[in-house]
Amino acid sequence: YNHTFLNTISTIRKNFGYNSDYIETEDFLDKKYNHIIILVLDGMGVNILNEVFPKDSFIKENFKFINHSIYPSTTAAATTSIKTGKSPITTGWTGWENYIREINKDIVLFTGCEYGTSNKTSVSYYEINPIKMFYEDMNVDGFCIEPNFNINHKIEDVLNESLEKIKNSKESIQYVYYTEPDTMMHIHGTNTRQTRRVCKGIDKKIKKYVSKLPENTMVIITADHGHTDVLPLDIYACKTLYNLLERMPSNDSRCLTFKVKENMSLEFEELFNNLFKGIYKLYKTEDAIKQGFFGKLDDARNERINDFLGDFVATAINKYYFIYKENPGHIFKSHHAGITKNEMLVPVCIIKK
């Protein structure tokens, strides 16, 4: 947590005269800007920008430096950290789905649906664990711009909204998020014809969008995480391992957490390592926290962290991802949330007008 977007946010806050909990590692400010736009392209890791985007890419031409993704390198954790300026151990957003004690179920944090059945629950994680944008204490206009996830959406939807919002602001910060190329890579893989086509289209539209922005605006284009091509591994079929668990594994398929039955920790650890050593690295949860996976050691701990991270954390170090529920549906061609370079390294591209 010395070279993540949390550190970039520290520099953004400095631009407007505010402090932050994180050190500033890249001083990319040459003057005070009236408008700063953070444009997050889901899944656009360094490898994707270098290998999949066109050689003459507008975004690539404006590359400045490399950040590490938040860990886990997954959308729910990383975008929430970018929005709040806080690490996952503080936000309590550590993965795609997690255990909610009030209903004794695992829910998809974004939707409130039960993981495994997609049934709607009575819980909204946004209500029981609300977040505050990192600019809320700042004397600027702040905007969080995301597509409508309930309908088919295009990048023009968020870019056009961004242009509208900036018209009437003297000083502003925008967080602008778009779902690609992540979705296309999950379905087809990273360096494929379909993904290259999407990346080319995104690049052209962002170039046109930037040309319409007012002077004294800085656009920071980055990603929540990277991507790596994967193969499925059905841990759900390992009933001997599951019999040692108090409840179903949760969090994310390449950063999976386990709550183990009482007095079964040693047996679980030995069995897991016998089966999956070399594919996943298993940590006792407290050890993973002390090694700084989920935030700085002095970061405040969210009161749900023990529920979410359980007793053990398994992080992917190879090309496999765990299927950890029955009837998983879609098989991913590419994924993230592990600790490999392709998942963790994200570019920071800066355009100054």
Beta strands, then each sheet from edge to edge (+ up, - down):
strand 1: 35-41
strand 2: 63-68
strand 3: 97-100
strand 4: 105-108
strand 5: 141-145
strand 6: 172-178
strand 7: 217-222
strand 8: 228-229
strand 9: 231-234
strand 10: 250-252
strand 11: 255-258
strand 12: 280-284
strand 13: 312-316
strand 14: 320-323
strand 15: 334-335
strand 16: 345-352
sheet 1: 2+ 16- 7+ 1+ 6+ 5+
sheet 2: 3+ 4-
sheet 3: 8+ 15-
sheet 4: 9+ 14+
sheet 5: 10+ 11- 13+ 12-
end
